[in-house]
């Protein structure tokens, strides 16, 4: 399979809310970044001591396990949106409340290693999907959560969203 370079999305390809994630993605091959940054994230998660798996840096903030579960859930949603829009499905897609999802997911009952393995499986499918798309499919757009968005913007959001949370792991959770 030949992998196409995924162009950085323009400002009109996503809502302003997602700019904060897209700006975190460095220039270069996005698929290579999705692979390499995930390898770094896996290494970071595998170094988390068992006694820190349920740590949250403040009241009302998610634990390490909840963040990893959220990363898998959010990537599933963004990947599903990318798939639907790449297939030229014009159906408007609903948003999701990540706080309600985390509150109802039971991530705290699970082992961090299991959540990391799940996230790894989700990332593998994200990369396979991204590699399978051509320029026309990557440029297609749809509406999710009431906002227009392109397929390529969704892949950049996935990468930037992970970078955002890994940054918080290092800064606020004191993980390294």
Phi and psi in degrees as a GROMACS rama.xvg file:
@    title "Ramachandran Plot"
@    xaxis  label "Phi"
@    yaxis  label "Psi"
@TYPE xy
-82.7121  131.785  UNK-2
-98.3843  126.661  UNK-3
-86.7081  140.213  UNK-4
-67.0148  136.191  UNK-5
-98.1316  115.333  UNK-6
-67.4893  146.545  UNK-7
-63.2946  133.451  UNK-8
-70.2385  149.091  UNK-9
-82.628  163.826  UNK-10
-58.6169  -29.0039  UNK-11
-83.1557  4.11906  UNK-12
-96.2974  4.03982  UNK-13
-161.952  164.227  UNK-14
-74.58  155.042  UNK-15
-56.5831  -27.9523  UNK-16
-54.152  -38.6588  UNK-17
-81.9436  -6.82393  UNK-18
-56.7576  -37.6592  UNK-19
-61.862  -28.7277  UNK-20
-83.8518  -46.0833  UNK-21
-61.4581  -37.8178  UNK-22
-64.8799  -20.2877  UNK-23
-77.1182  -12.8164  UNK-24
-88.1591  118.859  UNK-25
-70.7029  162.942  UNK-26
-63.3507  152.966  UNK-27
127.972  -167.618  UNK-28
-74.6597  112.619  UNK-29
-64.06  -40.9156  UNK-30
-65.8009  -41.8032  UNK-31
-60.95  -38.6785  UNK-32
-65.4739  -44.8091  UNK-33
-56.649  -37.3125  UNK-34
-73.0977  -48.8289  UNK-35
-72.4189  -41.5939  UNK-36
-67.0625  -32.3706  UNK-37
-68.7156  -37.1416  UNK-38
-60.1573  -40.2655  UNK-39
-65.4962  -41.6456  UNK-40
-64.11  -42.8934  UNK-41
-59.0485  -45.9174  UNK-42
-60.9493  -42.372  UNK-43
-61.8336  -46.6003  UNK-44
-65.9328  -33.7951  UNK-45
-72.7459  -16.0044  UNK-46
-92.4413  -3.92377  UNK-47
-69.4953  121.305  UNK-48
-63.9803  146.087  UNK-49
-52.1936  -38.5121  UNK-50
-71.5604  -8.86683  UNK-51
-104.367  -2.6039  UNK-52
-60.9284  -33.5366  UNK-53
-99.798  9.86537  UNK-54
-71.7671  134.017  UNK-55
-124.305  139.232  UNK-56
-75.3612  -10.4245  UNK-57
-160.864  160.573  UNK-58
-59.2039  136.75  UNK-59
83.9182  -4.04331  UNK-60
-95.6269  156.491  UNK-61
-74.1949  150.843  UNK-62
-77.3718  169.613  UNK-63
-55.2149  -47.5292  UNK-64
-62.2791  -39.5642  UNK-65
-65.9657  -37.2418  UNK-66
-65.375  -43.7845  UNK-67
-63.616  -42.5468  UNK-68
-61.7058  -41.3973  UNK-69
-61.506  -42.2109  UNK-70
-58.9914  -43.6509  UNK-71
-65.298  -45.7573  UNK-72
-61.9786  -48.0866  UNK-73
-63.479  -40.5907  UNK-74
-65.965  -36.3003  UNK-75
-59.3157  -46.8844  UNK-76
-63.708  -49.2851  UNK-77
-63.9146  -38.6799  UNK-78
-65.6612  -40.0612  UNK-79
-63.0392  -42.9301  UNK-80
-60.6235  -44.953  UNK-81
-60.0805  -43.7277  UNK-82
-60.7943  -49.7022  UNK-83
-59.7958  -47.0485  UNK-84
-72.5526  -34.988  UNK-85
-62.5171  -32.8636  UNK-86
-83.6291  8.03409  UNK-87
67.2813  31.2025  UNK-88
-81.3016  118.058  UNK-89
-89.6523  3.63669  UNK-90
-66.3393  127.751  UNK-91
-69.5409  134.935  UNK-92
-103.632  142.569  UNK-93
-72.7521  160.472  UNK-94
-82.0742  -175.945  UNK-95
-143.589  149.488  UNK-96
-98.3039  98.5962  UNK-97
-60.0477  -32.3886  UNK-98
-67.9534  -41.8917  UNK-99
-66.4447  -39.1415  UNK-100
-61.7996  -47.3286  UNK-101
-63.0587  -42.6519  UNK-102
-61.6793  -27.3912  UNK-103
-105.804  4.29976  UNK-104
-88.7165  -21.7814  UNK-105
68.7427  28.5585  UNK-106
-59.1018  -31.5565  UNK-107
-64.2903  -22.0578  UNK-108
-78.8535  -15.0004  UNK-109
-98.6442  162.567  UNK-110
-81.6579  144.446  UNK-111
-58.2298  -40.3538  UNK-112
-58.1964  -38.2263  UNK-113
-67.6423  -41.203  UNK-114
-65.7027  -39.5227  UNK-115
-64.9721  -40.7273  UNK-116
-63.3542  -40.0877  UNK-117
-64.1192  -46.0133  UNK-118
-59.6924  -39.2666  UNK-119
-60.984  -42.3728  UNK-120
-65.1062  -40.9701  UNK-121
-63.227  -44.75  UNK-122
-62.2469  -39.2365  UNK-123
-60.305  -40.7725  UNK-124
-71.5277  -33.7577  UNK-125
-61.1621  -46.6759  UNK-126
-64.8442  -42.7912  UNK-127
-60.9302  -42.5906  UNK-128
-63.5471  -48.6361  UNK-129
-58.0818  -41.3057  UNK-130
-67.4305  -23.581  UNK-131
-85.4226  -11.1382  UNK-132
-92.1774  147.675  UNK-133
-98.4604  176.551  UNK-134
-59.1926  -40.5546  UNK-135
-63.3868  -44.0099  UNK-136
-66.6804  -39.0691  UNK-137
-66.0299  -28.3389  UNK-138
-85.9962  -11.687  UNK-139
-63.3202  156.568  UNK-140
-131.152  158.998  UNK-141
-149.785  -173.398  UNK-142
-122.737  125.713  UNK-143
-133.604  134.619  UNK-144
55.8819  34.6775  UNK-145
77.153  5.98812  UNK-146
-124.637  140.435  UNK-147
-71.8347  144.681  UNK-148
-156.684  145.766  UNK-149
-96.1303  161.626  UNK-150
-61.8024  -46.2948  UNK-151
-64.7435  -33.6036  UNK-152
-62.2029  -38.0669  UNK-153
-61.5539  -40.2178  UNK-154
-68.0626  -36.9977  UNK-155
-67.1166  -37.6871  UNK-156
-63.1292  -42.5932  UNK-157
-55.8095  -49.0118  UNK-158
-64.523  -45.81  UNK-159
-68.8022  -35.135  UNK-160
-63.0844  -43.4507  UNK-161
-63.086  -45.3204  UNK-162
-59.219  -39.4307  UNK-163
-58.0292  -51.3308  UNK-164
-71.3021  -34.8904  UNK-165
-65.0708  -37.4888  UNK-166
-59.6565  -42.3901  UNK-167
-66.1457  -37.3758  UNK-168
-57.1844  -43.8534  UNK-169
-73.2039  -42.3078  UNK-170
-80.5957  -50.0424  UNK-171
-100.317  -28.1172  UNK-172
-93.1681  -7.59606  UNK-173
57.6233  41.2011  UNK-174
-100.513  142.369  UNK-175
